[in-house]
């Protein structure tokens, strides 16, 4: 009888575990090496996010879209609990997770015509490229909003790098890890890789986050996710992934 009770208890606990396990859905964009449907583990940030949910007994499914649509779907489509990776910004629509890593944000320049700057306002004299709807830095975004810095918008980082290489713009804001990936792995950018480089002065080492919808489900998922982050080694996952990218693996 005792043995039967033990078996019954195991069965009940297993059933409860199966019922409580969930598959969360989020949106993202093609932003290698952080996120992309066609690279290893779908990117470094996706690897971190999935590991955090997995540590709590849950799964994460990621659907990839152009950036503006990824953010919009996370706002209006109830199939999704949020989107990532994102830089922090002020919003009432989303709740940010604890950091899931960092990315060095800087400026790509043409090797033959490097830019010179010591403070952000020095960028006013250059034709600056940005990606549509990306968050940059608070100061730069304020200057752009006030039209103190005139910018040219594109849809992808790769377009900006190509424009810098062909002198259509002077410089563009880009994450250094993204730049390194594009110059080695992107079929178009790799052809002009010898014409561009990162400016040695960086804007900031920006933290990356997961953005959860600001509702009951989003709040609950963020709590689960943040607890999962404490159970994994974020820095080790990110470092190993970026090392593999640099080594062409």
Order of alpha helices (4+ residues) and beta strands (2+ residues): alpha-beta-alpha-beta-alpha-beta-beta-beta-beta-alpha-beta-alpha-beta-alpha-beta-beta-alpha-alpha
